[in-house]
Amino acid sequence: MRKKLLALLTALVLTAQLAGCSTQTAGPVGDESQDSIKDKFNSARAEQKDAEETTAAQDTTVPDAREQGGDEEDAGVRYQDDYYEYVNENLLSKIELAATDAHWDWFGELNAVVSAEMEDIIDDLANDKKTYEKGSSEQKIKDMYECVTDMENREETGLGPLKPHMDSIRNASSIDEYVDALAHLSGEFGFSSIVGGYNIMQDKADSSEYAVYMMYADTLIGKEYVEGQNTQEYMDLYLEYINNMLMEFGMTADEAAQSTDSIEGLLRDICASTLATEQLYDPAVTYNVYTEQELQELYSNVDVPRMLKTLRVDGQDKYIVMDVEQAEKINSLLVEENLQALKDYSTFVMLNDTAEYANANYARLSDDMKNALYGITESWGDEKTWKNLTQDLLPWDFGMIYVEQHFSAEDKEAVEEMIEQILDEYETIINRQDWMSDATKKKAIRKLETMQVKIGYPDRWPAARDMMQVTPISEGGSLLSNLLVSMQVAIDDSLNKLGTKVDRSEWDVTPQTINAMYDPLNNEIIFPAAILQAPFYDSDNSYGANLGGIGFVIAHEVSHAFDSSGALYDEYGNYNVWWTDEELAEYKKMSQSIVDYYSNYEMMGVKVNGDLTLMENIADLGAMTCITSIIGDDAKALDEAFGQMTYNWASEDTASFMMYLLNTDTHSPNKVRVNAVLSSCDAFYEIYDIKETDGMYVAPEDRVGIWK
């Protein structure tokens, strides 16, 4: 696995991924009779049928839960039974997934808008016939796009830049030579397959310092798919993909089949000793400190001092092993009788990691596999794929251009005010928890007071932007050679940080990212420029709608500071359990009730994994508590907030992609995120007529949440 991909995975493990929201309102609740509500609802439905169809992206009308409703069979979905479907019924009726899409939601919709804006930049540069200064964003984008689109050059290049490194694996005659080859690949480019991968990031015990984290093996399609009861058809597709890639590499049919069988055997063996996804978020499980000598004892079949020197990370006081059991398993596999299988495994990983940057055949095989996994029946096409690759390879250059053209300082100020209000409300919420001691409350409030807020874009652009230089085809460059340069830049940039103090002002997220994050190691919330737009935030929206929109996103991210993982870090971002034993016991008890509660929900007949989604569910529940606490008893604003939040989570998925989410995503499916949260929210019952016989009803004693 390429280091940049490992770094991204690690960032996701350390942070509490995305939160989000939506536009317009769901209408206030008042004193109208049910008959009046039914009449208005039926009238609205009749008008809707007569109305001219609009595109999903343009449809920002959220039904009014007061003015539309009722119990008649022809009245459609009742908000009392399924609030998510009720609010989003009109929108979702217009969503038809294209053959090229596995998923639709507002994050993807806005990402498409941002991507199209970046594509216009690419088109302008590709067609302007100008020459730009070496190292400028314009030069890099123009020349990179030429490398991406020149398929003749990509065909001629083949695996050329990779060949010497691939040969070092294929020609290894012993385990020592094999491990040495992997260490050189990881140390120079960041490729990691079985052993030798590492990542440099903040030390969880002292977040002001950097530490070396020894990474786990690449589990290819992933433990959940390899071992899942409902996923073996996808595993079969993946094994066919491995076979096809090895044949494209030059193996005969018999050789490829035999190698595929060997790879499968190693993969299943490795996955059996690999942590489940939810365990990766627990520092008590993943923060395992080793000295070099202890690392040698763990990897007894490896010359550890030599490997660390080759990786350029020797001489450290500590090394962090994230998955000890898997490391033990890998060490047991590093024996001569497994040499050929190990070489085949690492060969496939390199082919898989570089396929989309190689010639047309490799790129097609990779694309077909991803499409099959997600239920996509048609590829994007060359032009769209090429432009996406160009953006992916030069993220900060595109980020600078995006900020110049699209960022609103006024919206930033409005969101900053809302953040202050939400942080203040969390202090109130913490102070009213009777299961927390006064001393612990003070520590929690201190964490709020010291929380860093990043909005928009960095004051200083990352050094990696200038370090990344693009060599055009006219000077001997190719897409694959420029990819390797980008990987070397990532390695060198991280090595430059080792031994220095952490600069907490640095950004790891580009401004054009449609997302929001909490980073426990910096105790910070991050809101890139691109998310500060409709439907997440709209200056023309009502106060209640914006609280249900960007306010819910903000409150969700703040909640991550106190979720089942974030709560284990102090105000400085250090892994430091600052709760009493009694409080931890109560926290775990409430967490288990959340796990059990969400595990009752299902999609496509598959239960939601309450353990996998625990952190995000805690954050969603906490966010709703915060938003409703701010609004108080203003029924109109509450209704607007509920509708806005619900509208923001509208989504459509192929069955395959939903299966992928159920197996791998730390978030509950969007429909569950809405209905489960609202059914556990007392304010929801106070403003709507929800009875015990209604689908949304949950008894008061069964409503869950850490922060109430």
C-alpha positions, 0 to 999 in steps of 0.5 A: 500500500502506498504511504500516502494511502496509509497516511490517509487511513491513519488520519481517518483512524485518528480523527472522527471522520465526517459530519454534515447537514442541509438546506431550507426548513421542515416547517414549524409545529403549531395547533393545527388539527390533523384533518387540516394537516392531511388536507394541506398534505394532499393538496401539496402532493397534487401540486407536486404531480403537476409541477415541472420536474427539476433536477435533484441538485436544484431541489432544495424544498424540505417538506413542512412536518406541520403543514404536511402530514396525516394518516390516510393511506394515500398520504404517503409516508408519515413523519410519525413513522419515518421522518427521513423518508417523509422529509426527503420523499420529494427529493429522493423520487428524483434521484436516479443513480447514473450507471457511473454512480454508486452513491448520491448525497449532498457531499458528493453533489457539492464535490462534483460542483467543486471538481467541475470548477477545477476541471474548468481550470484544467481546460483553460490551461490545457488549451491556452498554449502558454508557457508558465514559470517552472514550479508555478501551479499553472505549470504543474497542472498543465504538464501533469494533465498532459502526462495523464492524458497522453495514453501513447506515452503511458503505453510506452512507459508501461511499468518502466519507472517501477521495473527496477523496484519490482525486480528487486522483489521478484528476484529476491532469493531469500527472506532477508533479500525480500525484506530488504527490497520491501524496506527500500521501496517503503523508504524511498516511495512509501510502498508497503505490502507485508512488512516495512511500512511506517508512518510519521505522525504525532505521538499519542502520548506527547502530541507535541512530538512526532513518532514512528508508527510501524504500519500493518500489512495491506489486507487488500479488499479488507478484513471485513470482506475477506471474513464477512458472511455476506461478502464472499461474492465480492471476495470471489470477484477480487480474486479474479481481479488478482488473477487478471492483474498477474496475467497482465503482468506477464504470468501464464494462466497457470502461474497466475492461478497458482499465485492467486491461490497463494495470495488468498492463503496469505490474505486469509491468514493475515486477516484472521490476526488483524484488528477489526476496524472499530478496534483501530480507534482505541489507543489502548489497543493500538498504542504499543511502544517498542524499543528497537530491541523489543521490535527485533524480538517481535520481528525475530525473522527480520534484521530490524536494525538494518530495516530501520536504517534502510527506512531512514527511521533508525535511532528512535527512542520508541516505535509504535506498533499498531497491530501487535497480533498481526505483526506476530502473524507476519513474522511467523509467515516470513519464512523461506517456504513462503518466499514465493507467495510473499513475493507474489503478494507484494507484486500484486500490491504494487500493481494494484497501487499503481494501476490507475497511473499505468497503461490502459489495461492496468487502469481498466482492470482496476476501474472494473474491480472498483465498479463491481465492488460498488455496483457501478455498471458504467465507467466515468470515461477517460476525460473525467478520470483524467481530470480527477487524477490530475486533481488528486496528484496536485491537491494543494495547487488546486486548493490555492486556486479554489480559495482565490476564486470561491471562498467567502470571508463573510460566511467564515465570520458567521460560522465562527460566531456559531462555533462560539455559541456551540462551544458555550452550549457544550459547557452548559451540557457538561455541567448538567451531567450528574454522573460526572464529578466536578473535577472531571467537568472542569477538565472537560470544559478545559478541553472545550476552552483550548479547542483549536478551530480551523476554518477555510484554509491554512495561513501558510501552505504546506511545504509539500506543495512547493516540494512537489515538482512536475516533469513534463513529457518533453523533459522525459517525464511520465505519469508514473514517474511523476507519481513516484515523485509525489510519493517521494515528496510525502516521504521526505516531508514526513522525515523532515518533521521527525525530531522537530516540534509539531506545528499545530497550525499546519493543515492536512486537509485541502480547502476544496474538501467537502467535509469537516473533521475533529483531530484528537491529537491537536484537539481541533475542529476543521471546516474547509472552505468548500463545506461553507456553502449550501446546503450545509450553510446558507446566509439566506436560511433561517436561524433554525435551519442553519443550526440544523445545517452547519450547526449540526456539523459543528456540534457533531465535530465538537462531540468527537472530543468526547466520543468513545475514542476522543474522550481518551485524549486530554486538552493537549491532544495526549492519550491520557485517561482523565476520567475516574474509574466510576465515570468510565464505568458509567460511560461504557454502560451508556456506550453499550446501550448506544451499541445495542440501540443502533444494532436494532436498525437494519438496511437490506436485511443486514443489521447496523454494526453498533460497535463499528459505528459507536463513535459517530453515533455518539457524535450525532446524538451529542450534536442533536442534544446541543442544537436542541439545547440552544434552540430551547422551546422554540417549536418553529426553529426546532422543526426547521433544524430537524428538517434541515438536518434530515434533508442534508443526509438524503442519499441513494446507494446501489445495493453493493455500495450499501453493503460496502458501507455496512461492512466498512463505514464508521457512520451508520447509514444516513437514514439510520443517522436521522431516524435513530437520532430523532427517536432518541431526542426528547425535543422531537416528541415535544413538538410532534405528535408522536404516539407509542403506535408510531414507527418513530416512537422509542420509550423514554427509558430506551432513548440513548446518548452520552450527553443529555 
